[in-house]
Amino acid sequence: MVSQTTAPAPVDSPPPLSPPVYGSGELAALAARHGLTVSGARPSLRAYVRQLWGRRHFITAFATARLTAQYSQAKLGQVWQIMTPLLNATVYYFIFGILMKTKHGVPDFVPFLVTGVFIWTFTSSSITAGTRAISGNIGLVRALHFPRASLPIALALQQLQQLLFSLGALVLILLAFGQYPQPAWLLAVPALALQAVFNTGISMVMARLAARTPDIAQLTPFVLRTWMYASGVMWSMDTMLSGDRVPDWVKLALELNPAAVFIDLVRFALIDSFGANQLPPHVWAVAAGWALVCGAGGFVYFWKAEESYGRG
């Protein structure tokens, strides 16, 4: 007789545990309770300034490394830092000084022209570098956490270093054309300092705009070329605006043009024949105003989009 055994009844396994469901407010409270913060969140303006100050060694090292590597592939190397503005000045002298005869009525035209080219190049190069501050370093932006303003500030500092390196050639040209050192040359120091602050602010504005709209980098050279012609780089603003040929509002706009203001201040400091009568009224106040508005305004404008850089 075969006995039949009854299989034990299966035991029901408990259902898998589902994670608790939190609302957005509960998630925020949970994160705050455990000390969690949003990744890449924008810090306060004061904290942001402290972070930048903490990265000051990185900023200077990054600027110096970029300056060193800029012409590393060229056989003449760093000589191009001087040759580039000199070649531009030579071309402008031939086109504007000789063919268009803008040198007539401008004493010491060569020092006048070369000084204008060097100072204008400082501003234009800073702005051009600013348009590539984020997009040109996108791998660094996405890989590391640091205040993004370090990049446009470092690139503006690089252009300042390049200008200081090139000023040796400018001094030699001034000496060759009879402009000898005198106490007035010291006025170039505050003028260049104000210009550096202005350039840095504009560089940060362009960095934010180009990070969101890359096409701006393609448009910038055309804007800069137009701005250069309106800044008296290769012609005398005082001579061209004399008389009633230009409406008063256009004359005022050209006189308050920040690039022209900084160029005129350096010419006034370095060139004997460029007198105070050729400067616009209250020129130092205008220069300081442009530096303050663009430097502080550009910094705040860039900071407001801090959490968006490198996204998307």
Phi, psi and omega in degrees: 000123183268125180272141179257129178258142182264124179296139179297144180295135180298142179267126181294125178282146181293147180297148180298146181284132177262143181296149179294147180260125181246147170280170182298321178293322179292322177296318179296320179292322178296316179296318180294324181295329182258011175075024180269145178232164180290132180291128178076015180293150181285124177284171175295162183298320180294317178295326180294319178297319178297320178297318178297318178297324177292337179260016186298325180290323176296319182298312181293320179293320179295317179297316181294320179295320178294321179295318180293322184276351187301316182242028184293334181274349180272146182293326179278350174058230186291351177300332180294340175298329178266321185294324184299306178294329179293318178295320177298318179296323179296316179296315180295324179296318181293315185286308187271319183287319185264304185290314182267355173058037177284350180285343179293131181084003179242102178295149179052054187296322181296308174301322178301313183290313184296319177299316179298318181294315181297316183288322177295319180300324178301313180289312184296321180292324178295318181292316179299317178295324180297325180295340180252009185298317181269308184296327180281350179231036187296327178296318178294320181295319183280338185270329188235152177259117178198160178297121187294338177296344177303327185288304178296327177294317180296321180290324174294322177295324177300318179292326176294318177298320180293321178297314180299324177293324184277342182297336176299318177293322179297318179297319179298321179293318179298318179295321181295334181252024170084017176258107187256153183302140177206168184305330181298337179299334180295339178293342177294334182295304178295328178297315179290327177295316177296320179295322180296320177295316177301313181299319181296318178297314178295324178298320179290324175298313180294327178297317179292316181297315182288334177294327179269325182232090184300338181296342179299326179297331178281332181276334186304315181302324179290320177296317181295323180295318177296318179297323179298316180296333181269007185249006177067034180292315185244012175212158184279117178298320182297319181289317184290332183265001180288151179084197183251020182287336184244134177301153184299321183291327176290319178299317180296318180297319180290324179291327180270000177303119186300321179298317179295324180297313181291323177296315180297321180296318180289322175298318179299324181286324191258337188248124184298318186282352179267099188266175181295336179292345179267359178269146175292160181299144176054044189295322180292322177295320178296315180298316179295322178296315178298318180296317182292312183295311183284323180294305180290316181296318178295323179295312180295319180299318178292317182299325184296339179251021186305318185284351183266347185288131180086357178273153176081000000 
